[in-house]
Every structure is written in structure tokens, then in C-alpha cells.
Amino acid sequence: MAVIYYSSTGTVHELAESVAEGARKEGAEVRLLRVAELAPREAIATNEAWAAHMVATEDIPVATPDDIERADAVIFGSPTRFGNVASQLKQFIDTLGGLWAQGKLADKIYSGFAATATATATAHGGQESTLLALYNSVHLFGGIIVTPGYTDPVKFADGNPYGTSHVNGQGAIPVDDTARAAAVYQGKRVAAVTARFKNA
């Protein structure tokens, strides 16, 4: 499984780690990968949390199309940008045209957190629409979308059937136990469903 995400100040990164943890608990081999940063260093330097997170995660490998090709399952994570996927993750997805043309994106399991684990500043700030926008690409891949739905009590607590999400209140609200538990569950669910497909 590849857990591929973009995070500027760390919220989506925290959720990505929990998703990966859940998948590993289910027995999956997981690669945690970030997408390349597109923002200029001058812009990043104006936000202390953004600059600190960039330094703290520079050892995490940057995702490549090969990581998608090798994976049986891919879980994408993005913050919400005006109700949509962050441009950094979208740019990475846009590099997958060669694999798509060869049919190598089809018949894989995909899921999202948001951003399918979505982080927004306010409740109803676009995390659901971000995940649905992300899944539009998966439909074109011919991928198999596995959402958490309401298949576990934790999903009634976090309230988002499309994927894990978190409202961060412009960075004022840290990732809480509910969001972490939902992310762990999502990783476990995607790993379990992927194993069923592989072993069918």
C-alpha cells in the first residue's frame, strides 16, 4: 500500500501516519510518501509552522508514478483548497497520464482522507467535496474506491463516510483522538479489502 499525501503545516501528515498505522496493523506493507512541494521557499518562510513542518518531514520520500504502479492500494491525503484537492497533490496525479494510458492505474484499490483526511478551517469547509473531487480521478483510472462509509462506530463519531477528515480551525485545533481513530480504521479497512481482492 502507498499512502501518498500533501501537508503544509502537518495536519494531513498526522492523519497519514495514522492511516499507515492502521494498514500495518492489518498486515499491509506500507510506504508513507509525500508529494513534492510547489510553493516557493519565500512563501513557506512566511509561515513558521509551514517552514518547520517542511524541515521535519524532509526525510519522507517524495512519491513517484512508480510508487503507484507497484502498489495494490493507494490512499491519498490532501488539505482542502476551496473545496478541492491541494494543487501539490493534483500536480502529482497529473503526472500519472503515462500509467493511465497503459492501463496500469486500473483495478487497484483507492481511498482518500483529507483533505480523505481533509483538514479545513471550519466545519463543512469542503472536506467532503475534496474527497469527491479526488474520487473523480479514480473513476477515470478504472480504480476501485473503498471508503470507510459507516462500517464502524468511529465513523459515527467523525461523521464523514467518504474518508477521514479533520477541522483544524486555521491551525488552532490539533488532530484529536477521534480523527486519529478514524484514520487508523480507514487504513485497516482499505488493507483488509485489498487483501480480500488479492486472495480471491
C-alpha positions as CSV (number, residue, x, y, z in Angstrom):
1,M,0.0,0.0,0.0
2,A,1.1,3.5,-0.8
3,V,-0.1,6.4,1.5
4,I,0.5,9.5,-0.6
5,Y,-0.3,12.9,0.8
6,Y,0.4,16.6,0.8
7,S,0.6,18.5,4.1
8,S,1.8,22.1,4.6
9,T,1.7,22.5,8.4
10,G,1.4,18.9,9.5
11,T,-2.3,18.1,10.0
12,V,-2.7,15.8,7.0
13,H,0.7,14.3,7.8
14,E,-0.5,13.3,11.2
15,L,-3.6,11.7,9.6
16,A,-1.4,9.9,7.0
17,E,0.7,8.4,9.8
18,S,-2.5,7.1,11.5
19,V,-3.8,5.7,8.2
20,A,-0.5,3.9,7.7
21,E,-0.6,2.6,11.2
22,G,-4.0,1.1,10.7
23,A,-2.9,-0.6,7.4
24,R,0.2,-2.1,9.1
25,K,-2.0,-3.4,11.9
26,E,-4.0,-5.3,9.3
27,G,-0.7,-6.8,7.9
28,A,-0.1,-4.5,4.9
29,E,3.3,-3.4,3.8
30,V,3.0,0.4,3.7
31,R,5.1,3.1,2.1
32,L,4.4,6.6,3.5
33,L,5.2,9.2,0.8
34,R,4.7,12.9,0.4
35,V,4.3,14.8,-2.9
36,A,6.6,17.5,-4.0
37,E,6.1,21.0,-2.6
38,L,5.3,23.6,-5.3
39,A,5.2,26.7,-3.2
40,P,8.2,29.0,-3.4
41,R,10.5,28.9,-0.3
42,E,9.9,32.6,0.2
43,A,6.2,31.9,0.8
44,I,6.9,28.9,3.0
45,A,9.3,31.0,5.1
46,T,6.5,33.5,6.0
47,N,4.6,30.8,7.9
48,E,6.5,29.4,10.8
49,A,4.5,26.2,11.1
50,W,4.8,25.5,7.4
51,A,8.6,26.0,7.4
52,A,9.0,23.8,10.5
53,H,6.9,21.0,9.0
54,M,8.9,21.1,5.8
55,V,12.1,20.6,7.7
56,A,10.6,17.9,10.0
57,T,9.4,15.8,7.1
58,E,12.2,16.2,4.5
59,D,13.3,12.6,5.2
60,I,10.0,11.2,3.9
61,P,10.4,10.1,0.3
62,V,8.7,12.0,-2.4
63,A,6.2,9.9,-4.3
64,T,6.8,8.9,-8.0
65,P,4.5,7.2,-10.5
66,D,6.5,4.0,-9.9
67,D,5.1,4.0,-6.3
68,I,1.5,3.9,-7.7
69,E,2.4,1.2,-10.2
70,R,3.9,-1.1,-7.5
71,A,1.1,-0.6,-5.0
72,D,-2.0,-2.8,-4.8
73,A,-3.8,0.0,-2.9
74,V,-3.3,3.8,-2.8
75,I,-4.6,6.1,-0.1
76,F,-4.3,9.8,-1.0
77,G,-4.4,12.6,1.6
78,S,-4.9,16.3,1.0
79,P,-5.9,19.5,2.7
80,T,-8.9,21.2,1.3
81,R,-8.3,24.2,-1.0
82,F,-11.5,26.0,-1.8
83,G,-13.4,22.7,-1.6
84,N,-10.9,20.9,-3.8
85,V,-7.7,18.9,-3.7
86,A,-4.5,20.9,-3.0
87,S,-2.5,21.8,-6.1
88,Q,0.5,19.8,-4.9
89,L,-1.4,16.5,-4.9
90,K,-3.3,17.4,-8.1
91,Q,0.0,18.1,-9.8
92,F,1.3,14.6,-8.8
93,I,-1.9,13.0,-10.1
94,D,-1.5,14.8,-13.3
95,T,1.9,13.1,-13.8
96,L,0.2,9.7,-14.0
97,G,-1.0,10.0,-17.6
98,G,1.6,7.5,-18.9
99,L,0.5,4.8,-16.4
100,W,-3.2,5.6,-17.2
101,A,-2.6,5.2,-20.9
102,Q,-1.1,1.8,-20.3
103,G,-4.0,0.7,-18.1
104,K,-1.7,0.5,-15.1
105,L,-3.9,2.6,-12.8
106,A,-6.9,0.3,-13.3
107,D,-8.1,-2.4,-10.9
108,K,-6.3,-1.0,-7.9
109,I,-7.9,-0.1,-4.6
110,Y,-8.0,3.7,-3.9
111,S,-9.2,5.7,-0.9
112,G,-8.8,9.2,0.4
113,F,-8.5,11.2,3.6
114,A,-8.4,14.7,4.0
115,A,-8.5,16.6,2.9
116,T,-9.7,11.6,2.7
117,A,-8.3,13.0,5.5
118,T,-9.4,16.5,4.9
119,A,-8.3,19.4,7.0
120,T,-10.3,22.6,6.8
121,A,-10.6,25.7,8.9
122,T,-14.3,25.4,9.5
123,A,-16.9,22.7,9.8
124,H,-18.4,22.0,6.3
125,G,-15.5,23.8,4.8
126,G,-15.2,21.4,1.9
127,Q,-13.7,18.2,3.2
128,E,-16.5,16.1,1.6
129,S,-16.2,17.9,-1.7
130,T,-12.5,17.5,-1.7
131,L,-12.8,13.7,-1.4
132,L,-15.5,13.5,-4.0
133,A,-13.3,15.6,-6.4
134,L,-10.4,13.3,-5.7
135,Y,-12.5,10.3,-6.5
136,N,-13.4,11.7,-9.9
137,S,-9.8,11.0,-10.9
138,V,-10.1,7.4,-9.5
139,H,-13.2,6.8,-11.6
140,L,-11.2,7.7,-14.7
141,F,-8.4,5.4,-13.6
142,G,-10.8,2.5,-13.6
143,G,-9.9,2.2,-9.9
144,I,-11.9,0.6,-7.1
145,I,-12.9,3.1,-4.4
146,V,-13.0,1.8,-0.8
147,T,-14.4,4.4,1.6
148,P,-14.9,3.8,5.3
149,G,-18.6,4.5,5.0
150,Y,-20.4,3.9,8.3
151,T,-18.9,0.5,8.7
152,D,-17.6,1.1,12.2
153,P,-18.8,3.1,15.2
154,V,-15.8,5.5,14.9
155,K,-17.3,6.8,11.7
156,F,-20.4,8.0,13.5
157,A,-18.1,10.0,15.7
158,D,-16.1,11.7,13.0
159,G,-19.1,11.9,10.7
160,N,-17.5,11.6,7.2
161,P,-18.3,8.4,5.3
162,Y,-16.1,9.4,2.3
163,G,-12.9,9.3,4.3
164,T,-11.2,10.6,7.4
165,S,-11.4,14.3,8.0
166,H,-10.4,16.9,10.5
167,V,-11.4,20.6,11.1
168,N,-8.2,22.4,12.2
169,G,-9.6,25.9,12.7
170,Q,-6.7,27.7,10.9
171,G,-4.2,25.5,12.9
172,A,-5.8,26.2,16.3
173,I,-7.3,22.7,16.7
174,P,-4.8,19.8,16.8
175,V,-5.7,16.4,15.4
176,D,-7.8,14.7,18.1
177,D,-8.3,11.1,19.1
178,T,-11.5,10.8,17.1
179,A,-9.7,11.8,13.9
180,R,-6.8,9.5,14.7
181,A,-9.1,6.6,15.4
182,A,-11.0,7.2,12.2
183,A,-7.7,7.3,10.2
184,V,-6.4,4.1,11.8
185,Y,-9.8,2.4,10.9
186,Q,-9.6,3.6,7.3
187,G,-6.1,2.2,6.9
188,K,-7.3,-1.1,8.4
189,R,-10.4,-1.3,6.2
190,V,-8.5,-0.5,3.0
191,A,-5.9,-3.1,3.8
192,A,-8.5,-5.7,4.6
193,V,-10.5,-5.1,1.5
194,T,-7.3,-5.1,-0.6
195,A,-6.3,-8.5,0.9
196,R,-9.7,-9.9,0.0
197,F,-9.3,-8.8,-3.6
198,K,-5.8,-10.2,-3.9
199,N,-6.7,-13.5,-2.3
200,A,-10.0,-14.0,-4.3
